[in-house]
Amino acid sequence: MIQNPSIQTSVGLTPRAAEECLSLLSLPENAGKHFRVYVEQGGCSGMQYGMVFDEERPGDLSAPQHGVHVLVDPVSLPYLAGTVVDFSDALTAGGFKITNPNAKESCGCGKSFTA
């Protein structure tokens, strides 16, 4: 069973991921929003990751990291313990990348996993 950690021990942002988040958060459509990381049912492995710029909701856990306000809902938190979000601007396979030590199996695209 996955334990219920705090957000400080759950989702980490690398400096590069934070830099990209800050750049995207500076866009007018993201004014007043924060970086949310979550999991939901779906994908080819049972669970899938999601990231969105969103407003804080009641019950959210939050923590600042490298200047980015990171949000995680309480349902997603146990599945994300120890997760690190990175960013690459490589032409091939670039974008945000999630490394989750709780993932027993991941699909080839890296967007879904089995806990």
C-alpha positions as a printed NumPy array, in Angstrom:
array([[  0.   ,   0.   ,   0.   ],
       [  1.204,   3.488,  -0.833],
       [  1.63 ,   5.714,   2.216],
       [  0.373,   9.298,   2.378],
       [  3.443,  11.56 ,   2.18 ],
       [  3.59 ,  15.339,   2.319],
       [  3.916,  17.305,  -0.897],
       [  7.468,  18.293,   0.033],
       [  8.493,  14.632,  -0.273],
       [  6.226,  13.897,  -3.233],
       [  6.707,  16.061,  -6.29 ],
       [ 10.053,  17.656,  -6.989],
       [ 10.801,  20.037,  -9.831],
       [ 14.223,  20.236, -11.362],
       [ 15.535,  23.766, -11.924],
       [ 14.999,  23.297, -15.694],
       [ 11.35 ,  22.24 , -15.186],
       [ 10.791,  25.197, -12.864],
       [ 12.326,  27.562, -15.421],
       [  9.932,  26.295, -18.11 ],
       [  6.959,  26.499, -15.715],
       [  7.819,  30.094, -14.817],
       [  8.054,  30.971, -18.499],
       [  4.63 ,  29.433, -19.208],
       [  3.085,  30.941, -16.084],
       [  4.082,  34.394, -17.328],
       [  1.662,  34.061, -20.263],
       [ -1.582,  36.051, -19.887],
       [ -3.775,  32.922, -20.044],
       [ -1.97 ,  31.496, -17.   ],
       [ -2.161,  34.614, -14.817],
       [ -2.86 ,  33.691, -11.185],
       [ -2.477,  29.955, -11.82 ],
       [ -0.108,  27.357, -10.383],
       [  1.519,  24.143, -11.648],
       [ -0.652,  21.092, -10.843],
       [  0.611,  17.5  , -11.121],
       [ -1.935,  14.691, -10.79 ],
       [ -2.766,  11.091, -11.655],
       [ -6.008,   9.668, -12.985],
       [ -7.372,   6.364, -14.228],
       [ -6.552,   5.712, -17.862],
       [ -3.724,   5.197, -20.263],
       [ -2.44 ,   1.854, -21.468],
       [ -0.991,   0.911, -18.049],
       [ -3.936,   1.741, -15.766],
       [ -2.984,   5.18 , -14.411],
       [ -1.817,   8.253, -16.277],
       [ -0.062,  11.463, -15.35 ],
       [ -1.428,  14.92 , -15.92 ],
       [  0.056,  18.386, -15.605],
       [ -1.862,  21.616, -15.963],
       [ -1.728,  25.254, -14.945],
       [ -4.639,  25.585, -12.563],
       [ -6.071,  27.47 ,  -9.621],
       [ -5.689,  26.143,  -6.093],
       [ -8.704,  24.157,  -4.858],
       [ -9.854,  23.284,  -1.329],
       [ -7.925,  20.259,  -0.071],
       [ -4.955,  20.763,  -2.383],
       [ -1.494,  20.359,  -0.963],
       [  1.003,  22.895,  -2.169],
       [  4.658,  23.796,  -1.875],
       [  6.902,  26.348,  -3.581],
       [  9.807,  24.884,  -5.535],
       [ 12.326,  27.052,  -7.387],
       [  9.749,  29.853,  -7.48 ],
       [  6.889,  27.657,  -8.764],
       [  3.817,  26.983,  -6.63 ],
       [  3.242,  23.198,  -7.087],
       [ -0.239,  21.755,  -6.412],
       [ -1.195,  18.123,  -5.803],
       [ -4.649,  16.87 ,  -4.875],
       [ -4.89 ,  14.457,  -1.919],
       [ -5.941,  11.489,  -4.113],
       [ -2.891,  11.833,  -6.364],
       [ -0.403,  12.509,  -3.572],
       [  0.283,   8.886,  -2.505],
       [  0.947,   7.817,  -6.118],
       [  3.428,  10.652,  -6.633],
       [  5.692,  10.092,  -3.591],
       [  9.276,  10.736,  -4.674],
       [  8.311,  11.867,  -8.179],
       [ 10.572,  14.287, -10.041],
       [  9.395,  16.459, -12.934],
       [ 12.107,  17.497, -15.391],
       [ 12.058,  19.341, -18.709],
       [ 14.029,  18.891, -21.904],
       [ 13.912,  21.138, -24.951],
       [ 15.345,  18.417, -27.199],
       [ 13.791,  18.215, -30.662],
       [ 13.152,  14.5  , -30.212],
       [ 11.243,  13.399, -27.103],
       [ 11.422,  16.865, -25.557],
       [  8.977,  18.284, -23.027],
       [  8.141,  17.594, -19.403],
       [  9.301,  14.193, -18.135],
       [  8.102,  12.45 , -14.981],
       [ 10.238,  10.006, -13.04 ],
       [  8.15 ,   8.127, -10.469],
       [  9.743,   5.518,  -8.168],
       [  6.259,   4.067,  -7.445],
       [  5.69 ,   3.05 , -11.059],
       [  6.078,  -0.723, -11.299],
       [  5.568,  -0.587, -15.063],
       [  5.354,   2.298, -17.503],
       [  4.204,   2.42 , -21.087],
       [  6.529,   3.387, -23.915],
       [  5.197,   6.939, -24.081],
       [  5.95 ,   7.582, -20.381],
       [  2.501,   9.039, -19.725],
       [  0.906,   6.05 , -18.019],
       [  2.007,   3.61 , -15.339],
       [  1.015,   0.786, -13.021],
       [  1.374,   1.528,  -9.308]])
